[in-house]
Amino acid sequence: MGQLTQVTQKAASARGIYLELRDQIVGGVYNPGDGLPSTRALAEELGVSRTTVTAAFDQLISEGYVTVRQGARATVANNLARAAINQEPRPGYTHQRLSGYAKRAMELPPHLPRTENLPFDFRYGDVSPDDFPKLAWRKAMTTAVLARRERLAYGHPAGCQSLRQALQGYLWRARGIRCEAEQIVVVNGSQQAVDICARVLVDPGDKVVTEEPCYAMARNVFLTLGAEPVPVPCDSDGMDTARLPEPGRHTLAFVTPSHQFPLGGVLSVGRRRQLVEWAEAGNAYIVEDDYDGEYRYDVRPIPPLYVSGQGRVVYVGTVSKTLSPTLRLGYLVLPKDLVEPFVRSKQIADRHGATFEQEALASLIDSGIYERHVRKMRRINEKRRAVFLDAMTEAFGERVEIVGTSAGLHVVVWFNGFQAEDEEEFARKALAAGIGIYPVSRSFAHQSERRAGFVFGYASMPVQSIPEGLRRLSSVLPIP
């Protein structure tokens, strides 16, 4: 059969024939100008219909591998480039065409979620699937999907008007924030909120004040944009604002004043005033990440910095901790002069958020279901916190110090007698035993001589699993 046998029986489908012929053309089995088997002959050889073979040839023709002339056999295109398909990079090849942004992103350590399921995982940021209001959410989503619409159209980049209005009322009731609905921009989670803040307010080379330690994914945003983070140490009262750099040379400060991440301190009134005065004096903005502000266990939630920020604060909120991080629903509350640049920048980034999900959340807020759910979650997680603290004390006693316990969904546990360089080894030993613990050093920009510490989240774990997980952890870690 000559060249007919170069197409195997395994290729007896239109795509299979196309792939084998394409690979042979690229690999040099057929050279430019060589004739290919006729569709009739190849169909007989492979035992398939001529229509199947014709479909494969049509694809080769459309991609420029093959040319045809009336009354003649198909031939390999004369001007075919010899770029190999799926070819390994040449030795010494580098990604020379990547932008500076991408190169800086590639230099950062990966921040990927754990993929395996662990029997005991104290990962912070996760919430329990049992806590999600499945029936209420399903009803709200069904209503949104079945609602009569004139057309399925692109939405406003700032978000659905119904959700922005619902959030306006909720923020006043729950967080004491007075704003207009037009000052609210709905985003795909707080990570996008921080990214847009950086893109609108920061240029490459600018200096940005961050907390030390700091939420690593926020710091990575600034690093990837080519800005220079300037870490300011934190203590039990949050950022030490007495150590702020001179105003005027920094464009932005990123803070978590209601529950400093990860140490858990609450920024005091005096420090809040000092931070706002610093921003005013230097014509800078403050990005306030209120990632878990709904969870305050001893007193009412602390009023956001936005309330006293005098137009210098961009407020970032999210439902990732109250509903689920899988929803990717967050929001910004902006000073009025920033609304237009933020809306335009968000439109370029992702056009608009998912409409049905926004409408479903608006429905839950308007009906009161969302706020009842938040109150319920506060009670449930207060119980998880109490069980965790009792179990940690029972397992480790005075060998540890626990901080950041008055709010949020995580704490930091310092291990006495061990240094920061021991953290990763401890984490590996725990992982081998099926326990997920997470070194606090990953949140520090600069390492220093200090105790070993870990960030423990408890919101995703069944209450009954917490004591057993900590008992097993105490048998794994070599703590005297």
C-alpha positions in Angstrom: 0.0 0.0 0.0 3.0 2.3 0.1 2.3 5.4 2.1 -1.2 4.4 3.0 0.2 2.1 5.8 1.7 5.1 7.6 -1.8 5.8 9.0 -2.6 3.1 11.5 -5.8 1.4 12.3 -5.8 3.1 15.7 -6.5 6.3 13.8 -9.8 5.1 12.5 -11.7 8.3 13.4 -11.6 11.8 11.8 -9.6 13.2 14.7 -7.3 10.2 14.8 -6.5 10.4 11.1 -6.0 14.2 11.4 -3.6 13.8 14.3 -1.5 11.1 12.6 -1.2 12.9 9.3 -0.4 16.2 11.0 2.3 14.6 13.2 3.9 12.9 10.1 3.9 16.2 8.1 5.5 18.1 11.0 7.9 15.2 11.7 9.2 15.2 8.1 7.6 11.9 6.9 5.9 14.0 4.3 7.8 16.9 2.8 6.4 20.1 1.3 4.9 19.3 -2.1 4.5 15.5 -1.4 1.2 14.0 -2.4 -1.1 12.5 0.3 -3.2 9.3 -0.1 -6.5 9.9 -1.7 -9.5 10.1 0.6 -11.1 7.1 -1.2 -7.9 4.9 -0.9 -7.3 5.9 2.7 -10.9 5.1 3.6 -10.6 1.6 2.1 -7.3 1.0 3.8 -8.6 1.9 7.3 -12.1 0.5 6.9 -13.9 3.8 7.6 -16.3 5.9 5.6 -14.9 8.4 3.1 -16.8 11.1 5.0 -14.6 10.4 8.1 -11.4 10.8 6.0 -12.7 13.9 4.3 -13.4 15.5 7.7 -9.8 14.9 8.7 -8.4 16.4 5.5 -10.7 19.4 5.8 -9.2 20.1 9.2 -5.6 19.8 7.8 -6.6 22.1 4.9 -8.1 24.7 7.3 -5.0 24.8 9.4 -2.7 25.2 6.4 -0.9 21.9 6.5 -2.4 20.7 3.2 -3.4 22.3 -0.1 -5.8 21.0 -2.8 -6.4 21.7 -6.4 -9.4 20.7 -8.5 -8.9 17.2 -9.9 -5.6 16.6 -8.1 -4.5 14.8 -4.9 -4.0 16.8 -1.8 -0.4 17.8 -1.2 1.6 19.1 1.8 1.7 22.9 1.8 4.9 24.3 0.3 5.3 27.2 2.8 4.8 25.0 5.8 6.9 26.0 8.8 8.7 23.2 10.6 7.7 24.1 14.1 7.4 20.9 16.0 4.3 20.2 18.0 4.7 19.6 21.7 8.5 20.0 21.2 10.7 20.2 24.3 12.3 23.7 24.8 15.7 24.1 23.4 18.6 23.8 25.8 19.1 27.2 27.5 15.7 28.4 26.5 14.2 31.0 28.8 10.8 32.8 29.0 12.2 35.9 27.4 8.8 37.2 26.3 7.3 37.2 29.8 6.4 40.6 31.1 8.1 42.0 34.2 4.8 41.3 36.1 4.9 37.6 35.2 8.6 37.3 36.0 8.1 38.8 39.4 5.1 36.5 40.0 7.2 33.4 39.0 9.9 34.4 41.5 7.4 34.3 44.5 6.8 31.1 46.4 3.6 29.3 45.3 0.6 29.8 47.5 -1.5 26.9 46.4 -4.3 25.2 48.5 -3.6 21.7 49.9 -5.1 19.1 47.6 -5.1 16.0 49.8 -7.7 15.4 52.5 -6.2 15.2 55.9 -7.9 13.6 59.0 -7.1 16.7 61.0 -6.4 19.9 59.1 -6.0 23.2 61.0 -5.7 25.2 57.8 -6.9 28.8 58.3 -9.3 30.4 55.9 -11.4 27.3 55.3 -14.9 26.9 56.7 -17.0 23.8 57.4 -19.3 22.6 54.5 -21.8 21.7 57.2 -22.1 25.4 58.1 -23.2 26.5 54.6 -26.9 27.4 54.4 -27.5 25.0 51.5 -31.3 25.1 51.4 -31.5 28.9 51.7 -28.8 29.4 49.1 -30.4 26.9 46.7 -33.8 28.7 46.9 -32.2 32.1 46.4 -30.2 30.8 43.4 -33.3 29.1 41.9 -35.2 32.4 42.2 -32.4 34.3 40.5 -32.1 31.9 37.7 -35.8 31.7 37.0 -36.5 35.4 37.3 -37.9 36.9 34.1 -35.4 39.0 32.2 -35.6 40.9 28.9 -32.2 39.5 28.0 -29.1 37.8 29.4 -26.7 40.7 29.2 -23.4 41.8 30.6 -23.8 43.4 34.0 -22.4 46.6 35.5 -18.7 46.2 36.5 -19.4 47.6 40.0 -21.9 44.8 40.6 -25.7 44.2 40.6 -27.6 47.2 42.0 -29.7 44.9 44.2 -26.6 43.6 46.0 -25.0 47.0 46.3 -28.2 48.4 47.9 -28.5 45.3 50.2 -24.8 45.7 51.2 -25.4 49.4 52.0 -28.0 48.5 54.6 -26.1 45.5 56.0 -22.9 47.5 56.4 -24.7 50.2 58.4 -26.5 47.7 60.6 -23.6 45.3 61.2 -20.4 47.4 60.9 -21.6 51.0 61.4 -20.5 52.1 57.9 -22.5 54.9 56.3 -22.1 55.1 52.5 -24.1 55.3 49.3 -24.7 52.2 47.2 -22.7 53.8 44.4 -19.6 53.7 46.7 -19.8 49.9 46.8 -18.0 47.8 44.2 -18.6 44.0 44.2 -15.5 41.9 43.5 -14.5 38.3 43.2 -13.3 37.9 46.7 -10.9 40.1 48.8 -7.9 39.0 46.8 -9.3 40.8 43.7 -10.1 43.7 45.9 -6.5 44.1 47.0 -5.3 43.6 43.5 -7.5 46.4 42.1 -6.5 48.7 45.0 -2.9 48.1 44.0 -3.5 48.7 40.3 -5.4 51.9 40.9 -3.3 53.4 43.6 0.3 52.0 43.2 2.9 52.3 40.5 6.0 50.2 40.0 8.7 51.5 42.3 6.3 53.0 44.8 6.7 52.2 48.5 3.7 50.5 50.3 3.4 50.1 54.1 2.5 46.6 55.2 2.1 44.9 58.5 4.9 42.6 59.8 3.8 39.8 59.8 1.3 40.3 56.9 -1.2 38.3 54.9 1.3 36.9 52.3 -1.1 37.0 49.3 -1.6 40.8 49.8 2.1 41.4 50.0 2.6 39.3 46.9 0.2 41.6 45.0 2.5 44.6 45.7 5.6 42.7 44.9 4.3 41.4 41.6 3.3 45.0 40.6 6.9 46.1 41.2 6.2 48.0 44.4 8.4 48.0 47.5 6.6 46.7 50.7 7.8 48.5 53.8 7.0 46.3 56.8 6.0 47.9 60.1 6.1 45.6 63.1 2.9 44.5 64.9 2.3 43.6 68.5 -0.8 42.6 70.6 -2.4 46.0 69.6 -1.9 45.6 65.9 0.5 47.7 63.8 2.9 49.8 65.9 2.0 53.1 64.3 4.8 54.9 66.2 7.1 53.1 63.8 5.5 54.3 60.6 7.9 55.8 58.1 7.9 59.5 57.4 4.7 60.5 55.5 4.9 61.6 51.9 7.0 58.9 50.3 4.5 56.0 50.5 1.3 55.7 48.4 -0.7 53.2 50.4 -0.8 51.2 53.7 -2.4 47.8 53.9 -3.8 46.8 57.3 -6.1 44.4 59.1 -7.1 46.6 62.0 -10.1 44.6 63.4 -8.1 41.3 63.7 -4.5 41.6 62.6 -3.5 38.7 60.4 -2.1 36.5 61.6 -1.3 37.6 65.2 -4.9 38.7 66.0 -4.3 42.1 67.6 -7.0 44.8 67.4 -5.7 48.2 66.4 -6.3 50.6 69.3 -8.2 53.9 69.0 -5.0 55.9 69.4 -3.2 54.0 66.7 -6.1 54.2 64.4 -6.0 58.0 64.7 -2.3 58.1 64.2 -2.6 55.9 61.0 -5.2 58.2 59.5 -3.2 61.3 60.3 -0.2 59.7 58.7 -2.2 59.0 55.5 -3.6 62.6 55.4 -0.1 64.1 55.9 1.4 62.0 53.1 -1.6 62.1 50.7 -1.8 58.3 50.9 -4.7 55.8 51.2 -5.3 53.0 53.7 -6.6 49.6 52.5 -8.5 48.1 55.4 -9.0 44.3 55.0 -11.9 43.4 57.3 -11.7 39.7 56.3 -13.4 38.3 59.5 -14.7 41.3 61.3 -18.1 39.6 62.0 -16.4 37.3 64.5 -15.8 39.1 67.8 -16.6 37.0 70.9 -16.1 39.1 74.0 -17.8 42.4 72.9 -19.5 43.9 69.8 -17.4 43.9 66.6 -14.9 46.7 66.5 -16.0 49.6 64.2 -14.0 49.6 61.0 -11.2 52.1 60.4 -13.4 53.3 57.5 -15.8 54.9 59.9 -13.1 57.4 61.2 -11.0 57.4 58.1 -12.1 60.8 56.7 -12.1 59.7 53.1 -8.6 58.1 53.3 -9.7 54.4 53.8 -10.7 51.8 51.2 -12.8 49.1 53.0 -12.5 45.5 51.9 -15.2 43.0 52.9 -16.0 39.4 52.0 -18.5 36.6 52.6 -15.7 34.0 52.4 -15.7 33.5 56.2 -19.4 33.9 56.8 -20.7 31.8 53.8 -17.9 30.2 51.8 -14.7 31.1 50.0 -15.9 29.0 47.0 -18.5 31.8 46.2 -15.8 34.4 45.4 -17.9 37.2 46.6 -16.4 40.3 48.2 -16.9 44.1 48.1 -15.1 47.4 48.3 -16.4 50.5 50.0 -14.7 53.5 48.4 -14.2 57.2 49.0 -16.3 58.9 46.4 -13.4 60.3 44.4 -12.1 56.8 43.8 -15.3 55.2 42.6 -14.9 55.9 38.8 -11.3 54.8 38.5 -12.0 51.6 40.4 -15.1 50.8 38.3 -13.2 51.3 35.1 -10.2 49.3 36.2 -12.4 46.4 37.3 -14.3 46.4 34.0 -10.9 45.9 32.3 -10.0 43.1 34.6 -13.1 40.9 34.5 -16.0 42.9 33.0 -18.3 42.0 35.9 -19.0 39.4 38.6 -21.4 36.4 38.4 -24.9 37.9 38.3 -26.9 35.0 39.6 -24.7 34.6 42.7 -24.9 38.4 43.4 -28.7 38.4 43.2 -28.9 35.3 45.5 -26.7 37.0 48.1 -28.8 40.2 47.8 -31.9 38.1 48.5 -30.4 36.5 51.6 -29.5 39.9 53.0 -32.8 41.6 52.2 -34.7 38.7 53.8 -32.7 38.8 57.0 -31.5 35.2 56.4 -27.8 36.3 56.0 -27.6 38.2 59.3 -29.3 35.3 61.1 -26.8 33.0 59.6 -23.9 35.2 60.7 -25.2 35.2 64.3 -25.5 31.4 64.1 -21.9 31.1 62.8 -20.6 33.3 65.5 -22.1 31.0 68.2 -20.9 27.9 66.4 -17.3 29.2 66.0 -17.3 30.5 69.5 -17.8 27.0 70.6 -15.1 25.7 68.3 -12.7 28.3 69.7 -13.5 27.3 73.3 -13.0 23.6 72.5 -9.7 24.4 70.7 -8.3 26.5 73.5 -9.2 23.9 76.2 -7.8 21.0 74.0 -4.6 22.9 73.2 -4.0 23.7 76.9 -4.7 20.1 77.8 -2.3 18.8 75.1 0.6 21.2 75.6 0.0 23.1 78.8 2.6 25.8 79.5 4.8 24.7 76.6 2.8 27.0 74.3 1.4 30.5 74.3 -1.8 31.2 72.4 -2.5 34.7 71.0 -5.3 36.4 69.0 -8.1 34.5 70.8 -10.7 37.3 71.1 -11.8 37.4 67.5 -11.7 35.7 64.1 -11.4 32.1 63.1 -7.8 31.4 63.8 -5.2 31.8 66.5 -1.4 31.8 66.6 0.3 29.3 68.9 3.9 30.0 69.9 5.9 26.9 70.9 8.3 27.7 73.8 11.8 26.3 73.6 11.9 26.1 69.8 13.0 28.6 67.1 11.5 29.7 63.9 13.8 27.5 61.9 12.1 24.4 63.4 8.7 25.3 62.0 8.9 23.6 58.6 10.3 20.4 60.1 7.5 20.3 62.6 5.0 20.9 59.8 6.4 18.0 57.8 6.2 15.6 60.8 2.7 16.6 61.5 1.7 16.1 57.8 3.2 12.6 57.9 0.8 11.9 60.7 -2.2 13.3 58.8 -2.3 16.7 60.6 -2.1 20.0 58.8 -0.4 22.8 60.7 1.0 26.0 59.1 4.1 28.0 60.1 3.6 31.6 61.0 7.0 32.4 59.4 5.3 32.3 56.0 3.6 35.6 56.9 6.9 37.4 57.8 8.8 39.4 55.2 12.0 39.1 57.2 13.0 36.2 59.5 14.2 37.0 63.0 15.2 35.2 66.1 11.9 34.2 67.7 10.0 31.2 68.9 8.5 28.7 66.5 4.8 29.5 65.8 1.9 28.2 63.8 -1.4 29.6 62.6 -4.3 27.3 63.6 -7.6 27.6 62.0 -10.6 25.8 63.5 -13.6 26.9 61.5 -13.6 24.0 59.1 -13.3 21.2 61.6 -16.1 19.3 63.4 -16.0 20.2 67.1 -15.4 16.6 68.1 -12.3 16.3 65.9 -10.4 19.2 67.4 -9.3 17.6 70.7 -8.3 14.3 69.0 -6.2 16.2 66.4 -4.4 18.2 69.1 -3.7 15.0 71.1 -2.2 13.4 68.1 -0.2 16.5 67.4 1.3 16.5 70.9 2.6 12.9 70.3 4.2 13.9 67.0 6.0 17.1 67.9 9.2 16.7 70.0 8.3 19.2 72.7 9.6 18.4 76.2 
